[in-house]
């Protein structure tokens, strides 16, 4: 369980990097042995299904990928099966009405009680209204946030800038990582802020994939400065 609470997860953070429409953000799991998928209600809605009306299969999951992104996602999924690795990707999905959604998927290994990797678990964020932003803007915004916000609010603000998501989706993403890693939210936020600031200072225009990696592995560096990034 998460011990720390965000003081105002729905409040106005002053960083309107997202469209006024709240983004959907939800979780998924994929089990290797039987190719079984689990979608949260939010992920089902993202694909155009009413919650509880669909049992996703690999065939169904891939059928919703945009034709131009299908091969990329299929290759990523194959690599995950073969190497049991964490991953992150950005691609488009087509819902049941034909509407195109731009999504971010960040996922980690799913392990059983013995530590064996049995699948992958992760998070979808629908960022359809968001346009790509200049990488320099990311760096400048992250520096400004670091100077002016409390830790959890800093981390939320940075995720909003990097991923183009709203305040609630950013909080949900932090909370998911906190729960999955069994790390207090505030400790995770501290590490995310430190990592993102270090990356923006180390590299003038870091790719978004670099931020993906830091977010996905932040818990491994808490209390372990030898693994500090970059």
Secondary structure, 3 states (H helix, E strand, C coil): CCCCCCCCCCCCCCCCCCCCCCCCEEEEEEECCCCEEEECHHHHHHCCCCCCCCCCCHHHHHHCECCCCHHHHHHHHHHHHHHCCCEEEEEEEECCCCCEEEEEEEEEEEECCCCCEEEEEEEEEECCCCCCCCHHHHHHHHHHHHHHCCHHHHHHHHHHHHHCCCHHHHHHHHHHHHHHHCCCHHHHHHHHHHHHHHHHHHCCCCCHHHHHHHHHHHHHHCCCHHHCCC
